Structures are given as C-alpha cells and as structure tokens.
C-alpha cells in the first residue's frame, strides 16, 4: 500500500541525468534520516518534497523509500519563501532581492509568481531585462513542475519530464493529451509500448484510430527490425488483428487510411508464394525502387572508360608476385569491363589479392578509386589489407548530424571513377539506397563480401537479393589458396559452410590456431572462459586480453549468453575499475564498451568497440577510446553504451579480432544456425576457441535454414532487366 511522507533533501548521493534516477539522503519531519530512491527532475539539496511510495529493504543498504510520485512541498511562511527564492532557484534573485519580494507580497508570493508574474515589476530593481530573465525561468520551472505532476498522475515515470519539456517546451502537456503517439517519432527512447501506456492512462480507447494507426506502423517497424523490407498483406492483417484484439475490418480500414496518406504502400505487382500483395512502410518501398532504378541506370552505360589493355593486367599481376589462377584473372578482367560486379567468397579465397590488383591497375590508369565499408572496423581492415585509404559508408556520404541527411546524393554525387565496397553482406536496404543514389552514372562499382555470412542487422538481404536477381555479373571464389590452407580456422570455416562438422583438438600445445573444449555445463564454461582469459591466453599465446580477445555468443540470454558473460567478465577482468555511474549495469574506468546506435556527431557507429579511459565526476562526462580516437560522452549519453567483453555474432560481423572465444550450448538452440557459427569463426584472425557440446555444434552446422526475410528487391531488379 503506497505511503505519503514529507522530507527535506539533505544530500544527493547519486543522480543520473540520462533518466533522472536519484539516490538521496532525506530528513523526515521527525529529523530522522531516510534513503530515498526514484526519478526526480531538478532535485536540489535543502528542498522539501511530498513523496508517495513504498518502503523496501535493500540487502546491502537497508531500509529505503522507493518513490512512485512526488511534488514539491512549497514553503508557506514569508521567511521560508524568501529562503526558497534566494537559494539559487532563479538566476537573478539573490537573498536580498528575495527578501524584498516576500516583504512586498507576503505569503501570497508564490501564488503571484504563478498567476500574475507581471506584478514583479512593482519591486524596485526589477527592470525589463531582469524581469524577462526571471519570468522565463519561473515559467519554465512552473511548466516542468506541472508536467511532472501530470505524468505521475497518469502513472508515467517523472524521469521523462525533462526530455519531453526539452523537445516540446511549454506545449508538452497539451501535445501529449491530444496525441501521445507523437512521442514515438519525436522523442528518442519512447516507443509504441510506452506511448500506448500513456494513451491508456489518458483514456484513449483500444479502437482509437490514432492508436491503431500508430500500432500498425509499429508492427511493420518490428518486422523491419527482424530483417523484413515488407510483409505479406494477409498475414499482416491477421497479426495486427490478433495483436489489437480487433476485427479484420477495423484493421483493414486503418491500413487503407494509412495507404491513402502514403505512409504505407501496398505492392500487388511483384507477388510470389501465392501471396496476393505485400505491405511496406513507405521508406522501404522507396528504397527498393530507388536501388533498382540506380542499378539499372549505372549498369546500362558502357564501360569504355575502364578499358585496360591485357598486357597491363598481366604486368600488374606479375608485379604483385602472385600466381593468379583462371578465376582470379577473370575476376580482375570483369571488374574492369563491367560497370557493376559482385565478388563473393569465403576466407582465404583471394578476395584481397584481387582488390590489390584492381587498385594497382586503376592507379596506373590515373583513375580515382574510393574504398568504403559499413563499419569503422571493417574500413580499417580494408585499409590495412590494401594499403589504400578506406572509410565508412557514412563518412563517404558525408553525413550531416545537424540536418540528419547525407551531403552526397543525386544532386551532389561522389567524385570518383570507381567505387569498391567491402563486407557488403552487412549493408542493409536503407544504407545501400543512400549509397547508390550518390554514385555517379559513369562510375564503376565492385561489391565485395561473403554471401554465406549472416545478413545485415538492418532490414533487407541486399547482397543475396542482387546475386539472386541474376542481373549483374557475379564471381564466386571457392578455392583456398596455399598460405590459407595451413590455417585450421580457414579450413574449418569452409567445412562448416559446407555442412561438414570439423574435427578439433583441445591440446593447446599442438600449435594449431583453432580448438574445441567439450564442456557440458554453463558453470564449467564460465570457469574455463575465465581461466583462458586470465591465465592461458596471455601466458601461452602472448595476447593482451582486453585488446586482442573478443568473446562472441549466439544470444543475449542464458548463463552463457552475452548479458551474463559481460557481468562475469567485467567482475573478473576489471574488478577495481572506479564506478562511473550505476544504471542497469555499472560502467567502470577500464571497461570494454560498445556503441549501440549511430552517433554521427561523435563519428561513432553501432557496433564500434572502445575502452573507457577516464571520467570527470564534477562535469559529468567520460572518455572512451575507439582505436586512436578519444570520444567524450556526457552522462546523459551513456545509454548509448553497453559492456562489450562479450558481443553477439551480429555485432561482431565486419570486425576481425586476433582471438575469438565462443560458447556453444544447446540453450542457444533457437539461434544455432550454420551461417551464425561460420560468421563467428571467420572473425578470428590468429586463434579461435569454441567451447560447449558437440551436440550444439552439430545442430548449428546441420541447420542451414536461414530465417526467411520478406523482400522484393530481387524481383524488382529482375523486372527491369
């Protein structure tokens, strides 16, 4: 049963500006100290509050009052009001002016400030500029205070108040009351579930058109997060009806309304699998069509600008001092004669060697070549392998964080004769649409990747769709070359890809570069993992665990999943790091962390891994080193970071690490797929260690039914060729 208490804030122990979570020591009316926890906006020491909440007992810190709602306990007497106003609450009002104001207005001071603030002009010393300053600050405080009370009244965490006020200003409450579903698009961090919860507390009905239309878009967004560009119309209607517990006719009517508005698109022409049509969010429909249009435009032009004599090709191959076989030589020739070419193959099949030959030929011919990859790590690997500058696709397209658009597009195309994109299997439909729009028509393109790896994290299956369309030339490299043949990592990766269960040793004195430890319990996996990281890998192989070793797991949950592994590894590898802040997990100086969303202003992207090197408690920021780049994070921005001692396979894609360790147990069954293990193994450069059960490995290697992604890009490309 909730209880109401009155307190005075004595000391703020902890406050997180990102979500306003606060821990404070307060004094009850009886002057007894109590620890208070909850979300507070603009909390200040010495202020008084009326709190609603419940008493709880923390196993370490004892009795605490967990706040569910609060409101300021505003002073009543002239003396208290003067102290309140003169405490630094409002810039421009010091103790002396506060006393004059309260002497003039008495106990009605706060009421006058709320309802007739113009009367402040009656006070000597408050002129036009000072009045405007005080008035603006008081009104902001008043609106924010009212917004907090409004949110709490509808059982919404007060921690959202400052974020909503910052975005909407004084109209925040009115906007939320009229259409809380606006929050989904307007305020980062508020999705459909939270907006829907707000709407329900505000009295919106289950069948409100605003709710259904927002929910339909959310459902399609959920499908896109699962990799789909579109969704079969009939299945979509059924899933929406089930989700909202409403009839198909009501759902269909709202879908039609969104189609009329151009928010959703119904595709009837390119049907397949006995489906009558597919439903799209407009941006994915436009992306598929845009990609198709630009591929057609670029590939249809002649490639006479890239005609290079055969003797030049042979001379370049000789200069590289490498024996090219027929397929490699064909790849080089086609790359120079076709406007767009696909080059795919697994590790050790010579993709990098072909890139070097093409780059040398282009350089000798005086052509300008640009190299790009989806992630910073992939671009860095590409640059190291070719000794040629490479950047992320976002940087190549000159993303503008202020305007949230790419500077390079159809009207301002890239300036190059040839473009090479590596790790192309990671490129989703939206990013490729942005890229290909910026490619000049006369430019040639080489798209390089491994089609057998996991598809992109984002929506679509662009690499496979282009290959399956049969409309562009594809060179597939399959032969493992001499130097790579010596590596068990490469041999076993190809076996896994062919559905063959590799053979391993667990004898780490054998000199091999890949091992498998048969372990039947999660407890032993954790124990072995810690022993390897703390002892054997550094002593036996000489690797620095924090820099060279990456743990990869198939999923987040379970004892050997990413979440638990990060907690265990943080406590084992960085137990003494000073805690920076306490959220869902602790971040410590020395921690390995990963960026979870693209932050264009900081030039860090989803999947980038760095190390926390410093923090400033007074100014509330921390520093993360990403390779040789120091990035500053305000405490309010730390929700973009997660621990990265362990990461999922998808997050590791595009990166390469000296050492990979991967647990494989039957608990991971839902995600045990051939392409998942293949992708993980190919991330390891010098050492790969798998641990778990042979049964789990066998399930993964024998499961080649990749999760189907709904996309019509391949059909679109076919339809115009």
Secondary structure by P-SEA (a helix, b strand, c coil): cbbbbbbccccccccccccccbbbbbbccccbbbbbbccccccccccccbbbbbbbbbccccbbbbbcbbbbbccccaaaaaaaaaccccccccaaaaaaaaaacccaaaaaaacccccccccccccaaaaaaaaaaaaaaaaaaaaaaaaaaacccccaaaaaaaacccaaaaaaaacccccccccccccaaaaaaaaaaaccccccaaaaaaaaaaaaaaaaaaccccccaaaaaaaaaaaacccaaaaaaaaaaaaaaccbbbbcccccccccbbbbcaaaaaaaaaaaaaaaaaaacccccccccaaaaaaaaaaacccccaaaaaaaaaaacccbbbbbbcccccaaaaaaaaaaaaaaabbbbbbbcccaaaaaaaaaaccccccccccccccccccccccccccccccccbbbbcccccccaaaaaaaaaaccccbbbbbbccccccccccccaaaaaaaacccbbbbbbccccccccccaaaaaaaaaaaccbbbbbccccccccccccccccaaaaaaaaaaaaaccccccccccccccbbbbbccccccccaaaaaaaaaaaccccccccccccccccccbbbbbccccccccccccbbbbbcccccccbbbbbbcccbbbbbcccccccccccccccccccccccccbbbbbbcccccccccaaaaaaaaaccccbbbbbccaaaaaaaaacccccccccaaaaaaaaac
